[in-house]
Structures are given as C-alpha cells and as structure tokens.
Amino acid sequence: MAKWYSFMRGNILVMTVCECIWRSTIDIIWPFLSLYVLWLGGSYQTVGQIMAIGNLAALIFYPLGGYIADYQGRIKLIAYMTFAYGVAFLIPAFTSTWQWLAVGMFIQNIVTFYFPARQALIADSIPPEQRGIGFAATMAIPSAFGIAAPVVGGWLIETYGIDRAIRGLYLVGFFIAVVVALFRLKYLRETLDSPKTLDFSLNKVPRLVIESYRSVFGVLGGVTRELWTLSLLVSVGVFFASLVSGFWIVRASEVVGLTVQQWGTVMLVSGVVSVVLGIPAGSIVDRFSKRWIAGVCLLLGGLQSLLFLWCTTFSQVVALAAFTTLTNAFLNLAFQASSLT
C-alpha cells in the first residue's frame, strides 16, 4: 500500500494541497461563466469570442513559459504567475460588463503560460514508472475537495443573484490566489539543476518570446513520429472541446430546461466519478497500452457529444456527464503519461 502513495511528498504534496484549495473555492465560478456572460448582455457569439480570445492568449505565451521553465527554473514562475492570475480576478470583481470580464479572462489566460512549468515540476517529482497513477492522484485528490463547489455556486446564484454571487466569488478568488502563490513560493523546491537567470526587463521580453519560439522549433526537429501523432490528436481534441465547452451549460439550461442548481448537481456527479475512479484509472493506464486507451476514449468522446444532443431530461444529462467524466479521466491520463515516457 505504501508504494502507491510514496510519491506524495515534497513538491507533489505542495502542489496537491494548493490544487485542493483552488478547486474548493476558485473553481466555483467556471461552470456558470457562460450564463454570466449572457446575463451581462452578451450573445452566444460573445461567449465564443471570449473563450477564443482567452485560448489565443494562452497559446501565444505557452512556448515562453516552457522556455523559462527549462532555462531559469519553475518555482518563481509558478508562484509569480499564480499571483498575477489572482490580480486579474479584481477586474470582473469590481465591474459588471462582459467587456471587462473579457479583459480579465484575457489577462488570466496570458499568465497561464506557467502551466508548462507546473507540469514539468510535477513530472520531475514523480518516478517514471508511477506517472500514470501520480498524475491521477494530483487530479483526483483536488477533485474531491472541489466536489461540492458547483452545488455551492448554484446555491449562491439562486440565493443572491448571478451578478452579486459571481462578483463576490471573483473577489474571494483574489485572496485565495494570493495565499496559494505565497504557499508555492515558500514550499516548492526547484528540480532544475543549475538554473540560470533571464533578463525580464520590458525591452527584453520580445526577444525572449522570439527565443522561446526558436527553442520550440529546435525541439520539433527531434520529435518522434509517435509524439507528432500524439500532439496532433491532442490538438484536434482540444480544438473541438474548446469549440463547444462554453455552451454545454447554455444548452442544458435553455434547451433541456435545467436550473442552475441542477447543473451544479451534474457537476457534483462528475466530480464524484472523477474522485472515485481517478486513481484506479491511473493504475490501469500504467499497466496497459496507453495508445489503445487513448484511441478508445477518443472514439467514445465523439459518441458522447452526439448523445448530448439527444438528452431531454435531467437524469439523462447526469448519466451522460458521469460517463463522459470517466472517459476523460482515462484519456487525459493516457495522453499525459504517453508524452512523458
């Protein structure tokens, strides 16, 4: 028994604790964000534009995050950008227009370029033979703390109104993000040997971005065919998931007829499935072909999207959400473990 959680110490323990705090507080907002955009006067097109702009911002600076992580180290980048992410919460907390909400989300997505550093730190801190179950644990345990978050969010929205509830949650999110940033800065330990120092003065940032892209293209030259295939599959999957993710709650609310609290219950069930089956899924990924697991899950994912169009009741949405969460658990773990082995 001790073997399976032997990696749960040091950086992995710190990152898991931080994610537990994050999931149980800040993640209350996200399931209801599309409805909030519509309440603020935005259209369906506005929802798509806000999501697209945010994803574009993250995409542009991701190579920079990976470059900094491999050159200077991970810890300060993770901590400082967590703080910047929290500061961006103040914009929607003190405004009530979808335009300012879009600005806040744009800034938040820009600073997520620290995600490659976070993933690299986690990977470096888990033995290669335990990465499947290791990543599963770092996902499943925080999910347990976030199980009730959507239900709490639904209750807050129905009790205080969506504007007051969401703005209050953004303000609370700022303070939580500051605490998490300080905790990460104090307790995380660098895994990069002999990290160097980069000049982050304003006039040097464009050069750093250019160098980061050069580094990416240099790495691409040595990428194996298998990794190219994996990258293509992930890219296609992310594209189509991003295309529709912001509208799941909109369809559930306006077409199926679910209330905000019912949607919170759907997210609750998804969280329970993720927690209960997350670690066993990681163990299975470590024991069997990651390629076959990913392939089967991709096929199931397409079927699940089609089935959602046929859902007409709350029970059907709940059942499909549970099935989809299970599939995604295997898919994400198979992709993460495959890219590191």
C-alpha positions in Angstrom: 0.0 0.0 0.0 2.8 2.4 0.8 4.2 2.1 -2.7 1.3 3.8 -4.4 1.4 7.0 -2.4 5.2 7.0 -1.9 5.5 9.9 -4.3 3.0 12.0 -2.3 5.6 14.2 -0.6 7.7 17.3 -1.3 6.6 19.2 -4.5 3.8 16.7 -5.2 2.3 17.2 -1.8 2.6 21.0 -2.0 1.0 21.2 -5.5 -1.8 18.8 -4.5 -2.6 20.9 -1.4 -2.7 24.1 -3.5 -4.9 22.4 -6.0 -7.3 21.3 -3.3 -7.6 24.9 -2.1 -8.1 26.1 -5.6 -10.7 23.6 -6.6 -12.8 24.1 -3.5 -13.0 27.9 -3.9 -12.0 29.5 -7.2 -13.4 26.7 -9.4 -16.9 27.5 -8.2 -17.1 30.2 -10.9 -16.3 28.3 -14.1 -19.4 26.1 -14.5 -21.6 29.2 -14.6 -19.4 31.6 -16.6 -21.3 31.3 -19.9 -24.6 32.1 -18.2 -22.9 35.1 -16.6 -21.8 36.4 -20.0 -25.3 36.1 -21.3 -26.7 37.8 -18.2 -24.3 40.7 -18.7 -25.8 41.3 -22.2 -23.5 39.2 -24.3 -24.7 37.0 -27.1 -23.9 33.4 -27.9 -21.3 34.8 -30.2 -19.9 36.8 -27.4 -19.4 33.7 -25.3 -17.5 32.1 -28.1 -15.4 35.2 -28.7 -14.4 35.5 -25.0 -13.4 31.8 -24.9 -11.5 32.1 -28.2 -9.6 35.2 -27.2 -8.6 33.6 -23.9 -7.4 30.5 -25.6 -5.4 32.5 -28.1 -3.7 34.5 -25.3 -2.7 31.3 -23.6 -1.4 29.8 -26.9 0.8 32.7 -27.7 2.8 32.7 -24.5 2.9 28.9 -23.8 6.3 28.5 -25.5 7.7 31.3 -23.4 6.6 29.5 -20.2 8.3 26.3 -21.3 11.4 28.2 -22.3 11.6 30.0 -18.9 10.9 26.7 -17.0 13.7 24.8 -18.8 16.2 27.7 -18.6 15.7 29.5 -15.3 13.6 27.1 -13.3 10.0 26.5 -12.3 9.3 27.8 -8.8 9.3 31.6 -9.2 7.5 31.4 -12.5 4.7 29.3 -11.0 4.4 31.5 -7.8 4.5 34.9 -9.5 2.1 34.0 -12.3 -0.3 32.5 -9.8 -0.3 35.9 -8.1 -0.8 37.6 -11.4 -3.7 35.3 -12.2 -5.3 36.3 -8.9 -4.9 40.0 -9.5 -6.8 39.6 -12.8 -9.8 38.5 -10.7 -10.1 42.0 -9.4 -11.2 43.3 -12.8 -14.6 41.3 -13.0 -15.0 41.6 -9.2 -15.4 45.4 -9.5 -17.1 45.7 -12.9 -20.3 44.5 -14.4 -19.9 44.4 -18.1 -19.0 41.4 -20.4 -16.3 43.6 -22.0 -14.4 44.0 -18.7 -15.0 40.3 -17.9 -13.3 39.5 -21.3 -10.3 41.7 -20.3 -9.9 39.9 -17.0 -10.1 36.5 -18.7 -7.7 37.6 -21.4 -5.1 38.5 -18.7 -5.7 35.3 -16.8 -5.1 33.2 -19.9 -2.0 35.2 -20.7 -0.4 34.3 -17.4 -1.3 30.7 -17.6 2.0 30.3 -19.6 3.3 28.9 -16.3 1.3 25.7 -16.8 4.1 24.0 -18.7 6.4 24.8 -15.7 3.8 23.3 -13.4 3.5 20.1 -15.5 7.3 19.8 -15.7 7.7 20.2 -12.0 5.1 17.5 -11.3 6.7 15.2 -13.9 10.2 15.7 -12.4 8.9 14.9 -9.0 7.2 11.6 -9.8 9.2 8.4 -10.7 8.6 7.5 -14.4 7.0 4.1 -13.5 4.4 5.9 -11.3 3.5 8.8 -13.6 0.1 7.4 -14.6 -1.1 6.9 -11.0 0.9 10.0 -9.9 -0.9 12.4 -12.3 -4.1 10.6 -11.4 -3.6 11.4 -7.7 -2.7 15.0 -8.3 -6.0 15.3 -10.3 -8.3 13.1 -8.2 -7.5 14.3 -4.7 -8.1 18.0 -5.5 -11.3 17.0 -7.3 -12.5 15.5 -4.0 -12.2 18.9 -2.4 -14.0 20.6 -5.3 -16.9 18.2 -5.5 -19.3 20.5 -3.7 -18.1 23.7 -5.5 -20.7 23.6 -8.3 -23.6 23.0 -5.9 -22.4 25.8 -3.7 -22.1 28.0 -6.8 -25.7 27.1 -7.9 -27.0 27.9 -4.4 -25.2 31.2 -4.2 -26.5 32.3 -7.6 -30.1 31.4 -6.8 -29.9 33.0 -3.4 -28.0 36.2 -4.1 -28.4 36.6 -7.9 -25.9 35.8 -10.5 -24.2 39.2 -10.6 -23.7 39.6 -6.9 -22.6 35.9 -6.5 -20.1 35.8 -9.3 -18.5 39.2 -8.4 -18.2 38.1 -4.8 -16.6 34.8 -5.8 -14.1 36.7 -8.0 -13.1 38.9 -5.0 -12.7 35.8 -2.8 -10.7 34.2 -5.6 -8.2 37.0 -5.5 -7.4 36.4 -1.8 -7.2 32.6 -2.3 -4.8 33.0 -5.3 -2.5 35.2 -3.2 -2.4 32.6 -0.4 -1.7 29.8 -2.9 1.0 31.9 -4.6 2.8 32.5 -1.3 2.5 28.9 -0.3 4.0 27.7 -3.6 6.8 30.2 -3.4 7.7 29.2 0.2 7.5 25.4 0.0 8.2 24.3 -3.6 11.7 23.1 -4.3 13.5 23.5 -7.7 14.1 20.4 -9.7 16.2 22.0 -12.4 20.0 21.6 -11.9 21.9 24.9 -12.0 19.2 27.2 -13.2 20.3 30.4 -15.0 19.0 33.9 -14.9 17.0 35.6 -17.6 16.6 39.4 -18.1 12.9 40.2 -17.8 13.2 43.9 -18.4 10.4 45.3 -20.6 12.6 45.8 -23.7 13.9 42.2 -23.5 10.5 40.5 -23.4 10.0 40.4 -27.2 13.5 38.9 -27.6 12.6 36.2 -25.0 9.4 35.4 -26.9 11.3 35.0 -30.1 14.0 32.9 -28.4 11.3 30.7 -26.9 9.7 30.0 -30.3 13.1 29.3 -31.8 13.6 26.8 -29.0 10.3 25.2 -29.8 11.1 24.8 -33.4 14.5 23.4 -32.5 12.9 20.7 -30.3 10.3 19.9 -33.0 13.2 18.8 -35.2 13.9 15.9 -32.9 10.3 14.9 -32.2 9.5 11.2 -32.9 6.7 10.2 -35.2 4.7 8.8 -32.2 4.9 12.2 -30.4 3.8 14.0 -33.5 0.8 11.8 -33.7 0.1 12.3 -30.0 0.4 16.1 -30.4 -2.0 16.1 -33.4 -4.6 14.1 -31.5 -4.3 16.3 -28.5 -4.6 19.5 -30.7 -7.6 18.2 -32.5 -9.3 17.1 -29.3 -8.6 20.5 -27.6 -9.9 22.4 -30.6 -13.2 20.7 -30.7 -13.6 20.6 -26.9 -12.9 24.3 -26.7 -15.4 24.9 -29.6 -18.3 23.6 -27.5 -17.3 23.6 -23.9 -18.7 27.1 -23.2 -22.1 26.1 -24.5 -22.8 22.9 -22.5 -24.5 24.8 -19.7 -26.3 27.1 -22.2 -27.9 24.1 -24.0 -28.6 22.4 -20.7 -30.4 25.5 -19.4 -32.2 26.8 -22.4 -33.0 23.6 -24.3 -33.1 20.8 -21.8 -34.5 23.1 -19.1 -32.1 22.5 -16.2 -31.9 25.0 -13.4 -28.7 26.5 -12.1 -28.8 24.2 -9.1 -29.5 21.1 -11.3 -26.4 22.0 -13.4 -24.4 22.2 -10.1 -25.7 18.7 -9.3 -24.5 17.5 -12.7 -21.0 18.9 -12.0 -21.2 17.3 -8.5 -21.8 13.8 -10.0 -18.9 14.4 -12.4 -16.7 15.3 -9.5 -17.6 12.2 -7.6 -16.9 10.0 -10.6 -13.5 11.7 -11.1 -12.5 11.2 -7.5 -13.7 7.6 -7.1 -12.3 6.4 -10.4 -9.4 8.8 -11.0 -6.7 6.8 -9.2 -7.8 3.4 -10.4 -7.8 4.8 -13.9 -4.2 5.9 -13.4 -3.2 2.4 -12.3 -4.9 0.9 -15.4 -3.1 3.4 -17.6 0.3 2.3 -16.1 -0.5 -1.4 -16.7 -2.0 -1.4 -20.2 -1.3 0.2 -23.7 -1.7 4.0 -23.4 -2.2 4.1 -27.2 -5.2 1.8 -27.1 -6.7 3.5 -24.1 -6.4 6.9 -25.7 -7.8 5.7 -29.0 -10.9 4.1 -27.5 -11.5 7.1 -25.3 -11.4 9.5 -28.3 -14.0 7.4 -30.1 -16.2 7.4 -27.1 -15.8 11.1 -26.7 -17.3 11.7 -30.2 -20.2 9.5 -29.3 -20.8 11.3 -26.1 -21.0 14.7 -27.8 -23.7 13.2 -30.1 -25.6 11.8 -27.3 -25.8 15.2 -25.5 -27.9 16.4 -28.5 -30.5 13.8 -27.7 -30.7 14.4 -23.9 -34.1 15.8 -22.9 -34.2 15.2 -19.1 -32.1 15.9 -16.0 -31.4 12.2 -15.4 -30.1 11.7 -18.9 -27.7 14.7 -18.6 -26.4 13.3 -15.2 -25.8 9.9 -16.6 -24.0 11.2 -19.7 -21.9 13.6 -17.6 -20.7 10.6 -15.4 -19.9 8.5 -18.5 -18.0 11.5 -20.1 -16.0 12.2 -16.9 -14.9 8.5 -16.7 -13.8 8.6 -20.4 -11.9 11.9 -19.9 -10.1 10.5 -16.9 -8.6 7.7 -18.9 -8.0 9.9 -21.9 -6.1 12.7 -20.1 -4.0 10.3 -18.1 -3.1 8.3 -21.2 -2.0 11.4 -23.0 0.0 12.8 -20.1 1.7 9.5 -19.3 2.4 8.9 -23.0 4.1 12.2 -23.6 6.5 11.7 -20.7 7.6 8.1 -21.4 
